[in-house]
Amino acid sequence: MKHILFIAFILINTSLFCQIPSVEIKNLNGKIINTSQFNNNNNPIIISFWATWCKPCKQELENIHEVYEDWQEETNVKLIAISIDDSRNSAKIKPMVDAKGWEYEVYQDSNREFASKMGVNPIPHTFLLDGNKNIVYEHVTYSDGDEEKLYEKLLQTITK
């Protein structure tokens, strides 16, 4: 029994240390980029899956927006927001991002291929990647204050 628990512990912990899949998605100008090209010069990356119709998603991104500049100064983190809005709603993404003043890199995953390969369901679903682009933390849904937990994990990532 101890061996089974130990193996389960190893599998659970090593599953977080995997890298993101390689998928082609579009930026807000329609340019196609492969997710393997996500780069932050060996600094942490936050990937947040969201949609224009998802209130908790927008709240999470808005709350992070309020502290994002400080986070960047302290940790050199980059936030990449991946919209899973389908083609019918994709025209709403850029105006919303512009109106909110989000300075994140924003991409569209309209066919949800990237989201599917990342195991995203439901949203918001947020991933923290270390400087080697390994997934070291993920969080599903959003409640006020969850950004503080994300920040604590971010600090742990840069001090390792």
N, C-alpha and C positions, 0 to 999 in steps of 0.2 A: 504494500500500500504506500509506503514512504517513497518507493521508487516511482510509482505512478504520479504522486503529487509533485515530486521533484521534476519529472519530465514535463508535466503540465505547466509548472512554474517557468521552466526554461522556454517552452514553446510560447507562452503568453508574453514573456518579456522579450524574447528575440523577435516576435512578430511586430513589435513596435519599431524595431530598428531596421526597417526595410525602406527602400527608396521608392519614390513615386514612379508610376508607370509612364511610358513614353506615348503621348497622345497628341494629335494635332487639334488645336483650338484657335479661335480668332480673338484678336484684340478689338478694342472699340472702333478702330478704323478699318476693320475687315481684313487686316493682315493675318495670315496663318502663322502660328508659332508652335513649335513642338514643346511640350511640357518639360522635356529633358533639357531645354535651353534655359529654364528658370535658373537665375544666378544671383548671388548676393556676395560674391567675393569671399567665400568661406565664412560668412556670417549667417545667423539664423533667418529663416523664412517662415512666415505664418501664411497658410493657405486657408482661406475661408470660402466655403461654398454657400451661396445665398441666391435669393431671387427677389425681383421687385415686388412681388405679391406677399412676401414673407415678413410679417411684422417683427418677429424676434430676430431675424437675420439683419434687418435694417437697424434695429436697436443695438445689436452687438457691434456692427460696423460703425455706427454713430458714436457709441460709448468709447470704442477704441480710438476713433478719430480725435476725440477730445484729449487723449494722452499720447497719441501716436508720435508727435514730434519729440516729446520727452523720451519715449521708448527708443526712438531712433538714435537720439544723442547718447543714451546710456548703453545701448546694446547693438547698434547698427542693424537692427532688424528691418526686414522688408515685409510688407503685407501684400499678398496677392489675392484679390477677390475674384472668385470664379462664379459667374452667374449661370444658373441652370435654366433661365427663362427659355421657353421654346421660341420658335421663329415668330409666332404671333405676337409675343411680348418683347422681342429683342429690341425693337425701336424705342422702348421705354428706358433701357439701361443707361445709355449715355446721358440723356437729359437728367435722370435722377442722380447719377454720379456727379455731374457738373453742378446741379442745384445744391447738393449737400457739401460740395467742396472737398470730396474725398480725394486724397492724393495717392491713393493706392494704384498699383497696376491692376487693371480690371480686364478680364477676359470672358468670352462667351463659350459655354459648353452646351449649346442648344440641343444637341442630340444626346447629351448626358453620358457620353462615352467615358470621359475622364472621371466623372462622378461615379459611374458604375464600377470602373476599375479600381477606384479608391474605396469602394464600399460605402458610399455616401447614401444614407437614407435613414432618417429624415434630415432636413436642414433646419437651422444652420448646423454645419459640421465643420469644425475647425481643426486644422493640423498644425503642429509645430515641428519644423525641420531644423536639425542642427546644421553647423557649418559644412558638413559633408553631405547634406541633403537627405539624411536619414530621418525618418519619422520617429520622434521621441515622445510625442504626446498628441492626443486627440481628444476632442470634446464634442458631444452632440447636444443639440438644443441650446437654449440660452435663457439665463435668469440674470437679473441685475447683480453685478458683482463678479460674474464669471470671468470678466476681463482681468480682474485682479488675480484670480487663480492662474490664468494664462500667463500673466506677467511674472508670477512667482516661478512658473516652469521655465519661462524664457530666461530668467536670471540664473536658474540652475544649469541651463544649457550652456551659457557662456562662461560659467565658472568651472566647468569640467575640463 
